Amino acid sequence: MHTFQPFKLTDIDLNPFTKFNNEWALISTGNKSKYNTMTVSWGGLGVFWHKQVAMIFIRESRYTKEFLDSGDLFSISFLDEEYRDALKLCGAKSGRDVDKFAEAGLTPCFRHNIPYPDEANLVLLCNKLIAVPLTEDLIPKKAMDKFYADKDMHTMYLAEIIESAAR
Ligand SMILES: Cc1cc2nc3c(=O)[nH]c(=O)nc-3n(C[C@H](O)[C@H](O)[C@H](O)COP(=O)(O)O)c2cc1C
């Protein structure tokens, strides 16, 4: 990324389905003094309250959730295929145990004190609007059995995209 060059999301063509499901993304949380990153492949982009928004689904057990609940700002970053192993690592280890930026060979950069990897080809800076815990009473039994056998429930975070940059 090197220099964060803001641009309008409406100026590019982007398929949110392949972006999340195939490329995967990094959710980077915290600030210059304490930060973390984790891989996601479930999420979305859309419009709500006249704002451009992103949504992500984070399970209770993730260290990332502690950051998302205690602060409002985070980033969603997409990286080229050559960083697949880095994304695998960030989706397998917890920031509770390791500095994932360092272990994955990613360079932490900050914009408005929000962390993101310098290696990203697209960065969305996000400001949390609402956090919706997807509790058991909201989930159909079939989905409960399939995705939540261990009761590690998701919280949906809906966030305004406040700035974006692409390489
Ligand atoms: C491809 C891939 C996609 C993932 N998607 C999600 C997701 O959407 N939500 C989630 O809670 N965990 C997801 N995970 C698991 C987290 O990335 C993983 O548990 C990570 O170690 C959590 O890190 P943390 O404890 O530092 O927050 C995914 C993992 C991989 C490899």
The ligand as a MOL file (V3000), in Angstrom:
LIG
                    3D

  0  0  0     0  0            999 V3000
M  V30 BEGIN CTAB
M  V30 COUNTS 31 33 0 0 0
M  V30 BEGIN ATOM
M  V30 1 C -10.4700 -18.8630 5.6920 0
M  V30 2 C -10.8590 -18.5540 7.1090 0
M  V30 3 C -12.0150 -17.8260 7.3400 0
M  V30 4 C -12.4250 -17.5190 8.6410 0
M  V30 5 N -13.5600 -16.7720 8.8240 0
M  V30 6 C -13.9410 -16.4510 10.0800 0
M  V30 7 C -15.0910 -15.6210 10.2830 0
M  V30 8 O -15.7460 -15.1360 9.3410 0
M  V30 9 N -15.4540 -15.3800 11.5710 0
M  V30 10 C -14.7700 -15.8780 12.6500 0
M  V30 11 O -15.1500 -15.6260 13.7970 0
M  V30 12 N -13.6520 -16.6450 12.4680 0
M  V30 13 C -13.2130 -16.9240 11.2210 0
M  V30 14 N -12.0810 -17.6570 11.0360 0
M  V30 15 C -11.3040 -18.1350 12.2010 0
M  V30 16 C -10.3870 -17.0650 12.8120 0
M  V30 17 O -9.6410 -16.4020 11.8180 0
M  V30 18 C -9.4140 -17.7500 13.8130 0
M  V30 19 O -10.1500 -18.3530 14.8350 0
M  V30 20 C -8.3700 -16.8140 14.3700 0
M  V30 21 O -7.3550 -17.5860 14.9300 0
M  V30 22 C -8.8980 -15.8510 15.4310 0
M  V30 23 O -7.8470 -15.0150 15.8270 0
M  V30 24 P -7.8720 -14.1180 17.1370 0
M  V30 25 O -8.1130 -15.0280 18.3270 0
M  V30 26 O -6.4930 -13.4820 17.1650 0
M  V30 27 O -8.9480 -13.1040 16.9780 0
M  V30 28 C -11.6440 -17.9670 9.7420 0
M  V30 29 C -10.4730 -18.7050 9.5070 0
M  V30 30 C -10.0720 -18.9840 8.2030 0
M  V30 31 C -8.7910 -19.7460 7.9610 0
M  V30 END ATOM
M  V30 BEGIN BOND
M  V30 1 1 1 2
M  V30 2 1 2 3
M  V30 3 2 2 30
M  V30 4 2 3 4
M  V30 5 1 4 5
M  V30 6 1 4 28
M  V30 7 2 5 6
M  V30 8 1 6 7
M  V30 9 1 6 13
M  V30 10 2 7 8
M  V30 11 1 7 9
M  V30 12 1 9 10
M  V30 13 2 10 11
M  V30 14 1 10 12
M  V30 15 2 12 13
M  V30 16 1 13 14
M  V30 17 1 14 15
M  V30 18 1 14 28
M  V30 19 1 15 16
M  V30 20 1 16 17
M  V30 21 1 16 18
M  V30 22 1 18 19
M  V30 23 1 18 20
M  V30 24 1 20 21
M  V30 25 1 20 22
M  V30 26 1 22 23
M  V30 27 1 23 24
M  V30 28 2 24 25
M  V30 29 1 24 26
M  V30 30 1 24 27
M  V30 31 2 28 29
M  V30 32 1 29 30
M  V30 33 1 30 31
M  V30 END BOND
M  V30 END CTAB
M  END
